[in-house]
């Protein structure tokens, strides 16, 4: 995984890390973890696995001059909604709005500063125990953490809860590194939308957008976590999402990637309970010099678990994409059903994508399949649409949009494809995506597909 000729120690210094911790009044245990992450940032490679190093596309990255404590005017444009928790991260800090009715139901949101003051096991659990960073960028995201919260939903909430988490880049040399820990209690339903945007389309300098999310899905709980990634064209993004799915619980990760300069996204999910169900759905559109590096890991531990991972990308101009998928079925994970799909469409000679699916099966009583392809747009489909009167450029666009829609339509969120289409259309047409503009507003209220989303979660019946 190549990188621009620069010294990593110029990105971040030990003094900056200590100053950030001091300014935030963090306990010594947090400061120690930051320092350890900083040291690993200097030592680790961008890609720890030598098998993947030739596939990564992180050239041109230089985060020299980042300001971890820059301050400015808060971003406006987010309103409250019923049974909706609203979180806004921007240059002014983090602002939280939890409706009183959810407070009465026992929903608890603790800002990272409050968790840090608690210290001890509470802070250690929030930071992920003693698990070390796996690569340079993950360590960088930990060392620069300056936003975050812990959300706890009690068991058996009667109605679904909506969490709207919005991160807005708006200042020069800004670094927003957000850390979340979310627990959905048994039998609850949680619908999350994480939205990453900017107030300008091309600030002329690189900025950091880091997001680390851990989700615990209790028994029989339903969680859908959608990410809309459409920051400015100079943003360097590092996303880490992990989850543990309990008995008869359902989780959907949904990713819609339309922005940024270099983006690294890693999803790691463990289906721990009997009957756990997972969907990991990712759609990317890359144009210009954009590059996406996506990795999905599904680990089946419990019996009778079901996993589905579908990644699709459309790349044009000089854009680059890489998707790797890993399904691991442990030796006691009987009756597992798992499917891994990675496909990319190239619309220009300069575009490139690599797809790498892997199955590691340690149990016989399972069914696991994968599919993968990288190819240009199908000329027969283009010819068919041209024969119906569509110009070639419009025909190619229709095919590409349909290719990505296959992913978004499978999400257990009502009408998600239509809600996200304005962002895709803006990128396809070369229009800027700017927070507060016509193509970049907070997503409206979301609903599970169907009464509980259950009908949309099950895997393809033909493979049962």
Residue pairs with C-beta under 8 A, 6 or more apart in sequence:
1 45
1 46
1 47
1 52
1 53
1 55
1 56
1 57
1 58
1 293
2 56
2 57
2 58
2 59
3 46
3 58
3 59
3 61
4 59
4 60
4 61
4 62
6 62
6 64
8 41
8 42
8 136
9 42
10 64
11 62
11 63
11 64
11 66
11 140
12 38
12 41
12 63
12 66
12 140
12 143
12 144
14 35
14 38
16 68
17 34
17 35
17 38
17 143
17 144
18 31
18 34
18 35
19 68
19 69
20 34
20 68
20 69
20 144
20 146
21 30
21 31
21 34
22 31
23 69
24 113
24 116
24 146
25 113
25 116
25 117
26 34
26 116
27 116
27 117
27 119
27 123
29 119
29 120
29 123
29 124
30 116
30 119
30 123
30 127
33 127
33 142
34 142
34 143
34 145
35 143
36 132
37 133
37 139
37 140
37 142
37 143
38 139
38 143
40 132
40 133
40 136
40 139
41 133
41 136
41 139
41 140
41 143
44 133
44 134
44 135
44 136
44 139
45 53
45 135
45 136
46 56
46 58
46 135
46 136
46 137
47 53
47 56
47 135
48 134
48 135
52 322
52 324
52 356
55 322
55 324
55 354
55 356
56 293
56 322
57 262
57 291
57 293
57 320
57 321
57 322
58 262
58 264
58 291
58 293
60 261
60 262
60 289
61 206
61 236
61 261
61 262
62 206
63 140
63 175
63 206
63 208
63 236
65 173
65 205
66 144
66 173
66 174
66 175
66 207
66 208
67 171
67 173
67 174
67 175
68 144
68 146
68 175
69 146
70 91
70 171
70 172
70 173
70 174
70 175
71 91
71 92
72 91
72 92
72 170
72 171
73 91
73 92
74 88
74 90
74 91
74 92
74 93
74 95
75 88
75 90
75 91
75 92
75 168
75 170
75 199
75 435
76 436
77 435
77 436
77 441
77 442
78 86
78 88
78 164
78 166
78 442
79 442
80 86
80 97
80 99
81 162
81 164
81 445
82 99
82 101
83 99
83 101
83 102
83 159
83 160
83 161
83 162
84 99
84 161
84 162
84 163
84 164
84 445
85 96
85 97
85 98
85 99
85 102
85 107
85 109
85 151
85 161
85 162
85 163
85 164
86 96
86 97
86 164
86 166
87 94
87 95
87 96
87 97
87 109
87 149
87 163
87 164
87 165
87 166
88 94
88 95
88 166
88 168
89 147
89 165
89 166
89 167
89 168
89 176
89 178
90 167
90 168
90 170
90 176
91 168
91 170
91 171
91 174
93 147
94 111
94 112
94 147
94 148
94 149
96 109
96 111
96 149
98 107
98 109
102 161
105 154
105 157
105 158
106 154
106 157
107 151
107 152
107 153
107 154
107 157
107 161
108 151
108 152
109 149
109 150
109 151
109 152
110 149
110 150
110 151
110 152
111 148
111 149
112 126
112 145
112 147
112 148
112 149
112 150
112 179
115 122
115 123
115 126
115 148
115 149
115 150
116 123
124 130
125 181
126 150
126 179
126 181
127 179
128 214
133 139
133 142
137 238
137 264
138 238
138 240
138 266
140 208
140 210
140 238
141 177
141 210
141 211
141 212
141 238
141 240
142 179
142 212
144 175
144 177
144 208
144 210
145 177
145 178
145 179
145 210
145 212
146 175
146 176
146 177
147 167
147 176
147 177
147 178
147 179
148 178
148 179
148 180
149 180
149 181
150 180
150 181
150 182
151 163
151 180
151 181
151 182
151 183
152 183
152 185
153 161
153 182
153 183
153 184
153 185
153 188
153 190
154 185
154 188
155 185
155 186
155 187
155 188
155 218
156 185
156 186
156 187
156 188
157 185
157 187
157 188
157 189
159 189
160 189
160 190
160 191
160 447
160 448
161 188
161 189
161 190
161 191
162 190
162 191
162 192
162 193
162 445
162 446
163 182
163 190
163 191
163 192
163 193
164 193
164 195
164 442
164 443
165 180
165 192
165 193
165 194
165 195
166 194
166 195
166 197
166 442
167 176
167 178
167 194
167 195
167 196
167 197
167 209
167 211
168 197
168 198
168 199
168 435
169 176
169 197
169 198
169 199
169 203
169 207
169 209
169 231
169 232
169 235
170 198
170 199
170 200
170 435
172 203
172 205
172 207
173 205
173 207
174 207
174 208
175 207
175 208
175 210
176 208
176 209
176 210
177 208
177 210
177 211
177 212
178 210
178 211
178 212
179 212
179 213
180 211
180 212
180 213
180 214
181 214
182 190
182 192
182 213
182 214
182 215
182 216
182 223
183 215
183 216
183 218
184 190
184 215
184 216
184 217
184 218
184 221
184 223
185 218
185 221
186 218
186 219
186 220
186 221
186 246
187 218
187 219
187 220
187 221
188 218
188 221
188 222
189 221
189 222
189 223
189 448
189 452
189 453
190 221
190 222
190 223
190 224
191 223
191 224
191 413
191 446
191 447
191 448
192 223
192 224
192 225
192 226
193 226
193 227
193 228
193 443
193 446
194 211
194 213
194 225
194 226
194 227
194 228
195 227
195 228
195 230
195 442
195 443
196 209
196 211
196 227
196 228
196 229
196 230
196 231
196 237
196 259
197 228
197 230
197 231
197 259
197 433
197 434
197 435
197 440
198 231
198 232
198 235
198 259
198 433
198 434
198 435
199 434
199 435
199 436
200 232
200 434
201 232
201 233
201 432
201 433
201 434
202 232
202 233
202 234
202 432
203 232
203 234
204 234
205 234
206 234
206 235
206 236
206 261
207 232
207 234
207 235
207 236
208 235
208 236
208 238
209 231
209 235
209 236
209 237
209 238
209 260
210 237
210 238
210 239
211 227
211 237
211 238
211 239
211 240
211 241
212 239
212 240
212 241
213 225
213 240
213 241
213 242
214 241
214 242
214 243
215 223
215 225
215 241
215 242
215 243
215 244
215 251
216 243
216 244
216 246
217 223
217 243
217 244
217 245
217 246
217 249
217 250
217 251
217 276
218 246
218 249
219 246
219 247
219 248
219 249
219 273
220 246
220 247
220 248
220 249
221 246
221 249
221 250
222 249
222 250
222 412
222 448
222 452
222 453
222 454
222 457
223 243
223 249
223 250
223 251
223 252
224 251
224 252
224 254
224 411
224 412
224 413
224 448
224 453
225 241
225 251
225 252
225 253
225 254
226 254
226 255
226 256
226 411
226 413
226 416
226 446
227 239
227 241
227 253
227 254
227 255
227 256
228 256
228 258
228 420
228 423
228 443
229 237
229 239
229 255
229 256
229 257
229 258
229 259
229 260
229 263
229 265
230 257
230 258
230 259
230 260
230 423
230 427
230 433
230 440
231 237
231 259
231 260
232 259
232 260
233 259
233 260
233 261
233 288
233 290
234 261
235 259
235 260
235 261
236 260
236 261
236 262
236 263
237 260
237 262
237 263
237 264
237 265
238 264
239 263
239 264
239 265
239 266
240 266
241 253
241 265
241 266
241 267
241 268
242 267
242 268
242 269
243 251
243 253
243 268
243 269
243 270
243 278
244 269
244 270
244 272
245 251
245 269
245 270
245 271
245 272
245 273
245 276
245 277
245 278
246 272
246 273
246 276
247 273
247 274
247 275
247 276
247 302
248 273
248 274
248 275
248 276
249 273
249 275
249 276
249 277
250 276
250 277
250 278
250 412
250 453
250 454
250 457
251 269
251 276
251 277
251 278
251 279
252 278
252 279
252 280
252 281
252 411
252 412
252 413
252 457
253 267
253 269
253 278
253 279
253 280
253 281
253 282
254 279
254 281
254 282
254 408
254 411
254 413
254 416
255 265
255 267
255 281
255 282
255 283
255 284
255 294
256 283
256 408
256 420
256 423
256 424
257 263
257 265
257 282
257 283
257 284
257 285
257 286
257 292
258 284
258 285
258 423
258 424
258 426
258 427
258 433
259 290
259 427
259 433
260 290
261 289
261 290
261 291
262 290
262 291
262 293
263 290
263 291
263 292
263 293
264 293
265 282
265 292
265 293
265 294
265 295
266 294
266 295
266 297
267 280
267 295
267 296
267 297
268 297
268 299
269 278
269 280
269 297
269 298
269 299
269 307
270 299
270 301
271 277
271 278
271 298
271 299
271 300
271 301
271 302
271 305
271 306
271 307
271 333
272 301
272 302
273 302
273 305
274 302
274 303
274 304
274 305
275 302
275 304
275 305
276 302
276 305
276 306
277 305
277 306
277 307
277 457
277 458
278 298
278 305
278 306
278 307
278 308
279 308
279 309
279 310
279 410
279 411
279 412
279 457
280 296
280 298
280 307
280 308
280 309
280 310
280 311
281 309
281 310
281 311
281 407
281 408
281 410
281 411
282 294
282 296
282 310
282 311
282 312
282 323
282 407
283 311
283 312
283 313
283 404
283 407
283 408
284 292
284 294
284 311
284 312
284 313
284 314
284 315
284 321
284 404
285 313
285 314
285 315
285 400
285 404
285 424
285 427
285 428
286 292
286 313
286 314
286 315
286 316
286 319
286 320
286 321
286 351
287 315
287 316
287 317
287 319
287 427
287 428
287 430
288 317
288 318
288 319
289 317
289 318
289 319
290 319
290 320
291 319
291 320
291 321
291 322
292 313
292 320
292 321
292 322
292 323
293 322
294 311
294 321
294 322
294 323
294 324
295 323
295 324
295 325
295 326
296 309
296 311
296 323
296 324
296 325
296 326
296 340
297 325
297 326
297 328
298 307
298 309
298 325
298 326
298 327
298 328
298 338
298 340
299 328
299 330
300 307
300 327
300 328
300 329
300 330
300 333
300 336
300 338
300 366
301 330
301 332
301 333
302 333
303 332
303 333
303 334
303 335
303 336
304 334
304 335
304 336
305 333
305 335
305 336
305 337
305 338
306 336
306 337
306 338
306 458
306 459
307 327
307 336
307 337
307 338
307 339
308 338
308 339
308 459
308 460
309 325
309 327
309 339
309 340
309 341
310 341
310 406
310 407
310 410
311 323
311 325
311 341
311 342
311 343
311 355
311 407
312 342
312 343
312 344
312 345
312 403
312 404
312 406
312 407
313 321
313 323
313 343
313 344
313 345
313 353
314 344
314 345
314 347
314 400
314 403
314 404
315 321
315 344
315 345
315 346
315 347
315 348
315 351
315 352
315 353
316 346
316 347
316 348
316 351
317 348
317 350
317 351
318 348
318 350
318 351
319 351
319 352
320 351
320 352
320 353
321 344
321 352
321 353
321 354
322 353
322 354
322 355
322 356
323 342
323 344
323 353
323 354
323 355
323 356
324 342
324 355
324 356
324 357
324 358
325 340
325 342
325 356
325 357
325 358
325 370
326 358
326 360
327 338
327 340
327 358
327 359
327 360
327 361
327 368
327 370
328 360
328 362
329 336
329 338
329 359
329 360
329 361
329 362
329 363
329 366
329 368
330 362
330 363
331 362
331 363
332 363
333 362
333 363
333 366
334 363
334 365
334 366
335 365
335 366
336 363
336 365
336 366
336 367
336 368
337 366
337 367
337 368
337 459
337 463
337 464
338 359
338 366
338 367
338 368
338 369
339 368
339 369
339 370
339 459
339 460
339 463
340 357
340 359
340 368
340 369
340 370
340 371
341 357
341 370
341 371
341 372
342 355
342 356
342 357
342 370
342 371
342 372
343 355
343 371
343 372
343 373
343 374
343 403
344 353
344 355
344 373
344 374
344 375
345 375
345 376
345 377
345 399
345 400
345 403
346 352
346 353
346 374
346 375
346 376
346 377
347 376
347 377
347 396
347 400
353 374
354 374
355 372
355 373
355 374
356 372
357 370
357 371
357 372
358 370
359 368
359 370
361 368
367 463
369 463
377 396
377 399
377 400
378 399
381 395
381 399
382 392
382 395
382 396
382 399
385 394
385 395
385 398
385 399
386 392
386 395
390 398
397 428
400 428
401 421
401 424
401 428
404 424
405 417
408 416
408 417
408 420
409 416
409 417
410 456
411 417
411 449
411 456
412 448
412 449
412 450
412 453
412 456
412 457
413 446
413 447
413 448
413 449
413 453
414 446
414 447
414 448
414 449
416 446
419 443
419 444
419 446
422 438
422 439
423 433
423 439
423 440
425 431
425 439
426 432
426 433
426 439
426 440
427 433
431 439
432 439
433 439
433 440
434 440
449 455
449 456
450 456
